[in-house]
Amino acid sequence: MSYRNVIGASLFALGIAVAAPSLAATADKPAAKADASAAAHTETAKFTDAKLASFAAARKKVAVLNRQYEGRIGAADQTAKRQVVQLKNIDLAAAVKSEGLTTQEYNEIFLAMKADPALAARIATVKTAAAARPSATRIQ
């Protein structure tokens, strides 16, 4: 796996670490997988437009950070790579938090978006609507 793939999945990995025990428990049960998939699809309705707008903004920041750190990680030796990846993970978590989400919420929406094309379309719609709104201006 390339470092770019590792970098791109940093927040995703944080969420998987939390969910790994429950995922391992259902790995051998096909019926449980089907039930989990149906539950995940049902859960997508629980995301408000405000949460999805926050997710879209956070995802944009995450993409920028991934690009910024890509070169630093690629140019570093093994020891330095670990340190840079740790710093990157801290910055990613801060970017997500700055948009009003926890990393768990971000990962939950990310996984749901990947599993549900309708949710992905809804996120795109919310993102477009947020971009079309005039931004508030400050009076100084």
PETASUL-V915532 format. One record per pair of residues at least 12 apart in sequence whose ideal C-beta (glycine too) atoms are under 10 Angstrom apart, sorted by the first residue. I is the first residue (numbers start at 1). J is the second residue. Records with the same first field share a line. If there is no record, write none. Layout:
BEGIN
I->J + J
END
This chain:
BEGIN
2->74
3->69 + 70 + 73 + 74 + 76 + 81 + 84 + 85
4->66 + 67 + 69 + 70 + 73 + 74
6->73 + 81 + 85
7->65 + 66 + 67 + 69 + 70 + 72 + 73 + 74 + 84 + 85 + 88 + 89 + 92
8->62 + 63 + 66 + 70
9->66 + 110
10->62 + 65 + 66 + 69 + 85 + 86 + 88 + 89 + 91 + 92 + 93 + 103
11->58 + 59 + 62 + 65 + 66 + 88 + 89 + 92 + 93 + 95 + 96 + 103 + 104 + 106 + 107 + 110
12->103 + 106 + 107 + 110 + 111 + 114
13->89 + 107
14->89 + 92 + 93 + 96 + 103 + 104 + 106 + 107
15->102 + 103 + 104 + 105 + 106 + 107 + 108 + 110 + 111
16->107 + 111
17->107
18->103 + 104 + 107
19->104 + 107 + 108 + 111
22->36
23->36
36->115
37->115 + 116
40->108 + 111 + 112 + 114 + 115 + 116 + 119
41->112 + 115 + 116 + 118 + 119
42->116
43->108 + 111 + 112 + 115 + 116 + 119
44->108 + 109 + 112 + 113 + 115 + 116 + 118 + 119 + 120 + 122
45->112 + 116 + 118 + 119 + 122
46->108 + 112
47->105 + 108 + 109 + 112 + 113 + 119 + 122 + 123 + 126
48->126
49->122 + 123 + 125 + 126 + 129 + 130
50->100 + 126 + 130
51->99 + 100 + 101 + 105 + 106 + 108 + 109 + 123 + 126
52->109 + 113 + 119 + 122 + 123 + 124 + 125 + 126 + 127 + 130
53->99 + 100 + 123 + 126 + 127 + 129 + 130 + 131 + 133
54->96 + 98 + 99 + 100 + 101 + 105 + 106 + 109 + 126 + 130
55->96 + 99 + 100 + 101 + 105 + 106 + 108 + 109 + 110 + 112 + 113 + 123 + 126 + 127
56->99 + 109 + 113 + 123 + 124 + 125 + 126 + 127 + 128 + 129 + 130 + 131
57->95 + 96 + 98 + 99 + 100 + 101 + 127 + 130 + 131
58->92 + 95 + 96 + 97 + 98 + 99 + 100 + 101 + 103 + 105 + 106 + 109 + 110
59->95 + 96 + 99 + 106 + 109 + 110 + 113 + 123 + 127
60->95 + 99 + 127
61->91 + 92 + 94 + 95 + 96 + 98 + 99
62->91 + 92 + 93 + 95 + 96 + 99 + 106 + 110
63->95
64->95
65->88 + 89 + 91 + 92 + 94 + 95
66->88 + 92
68->88 + 91
69->84 + 85 + 87 + 88 + 89 + 91 + 92
70->88
72->84 + 85 + 87 + 88
73->85 + 87 + 88
89->103
92->106
93->106
109->123
110->123
END
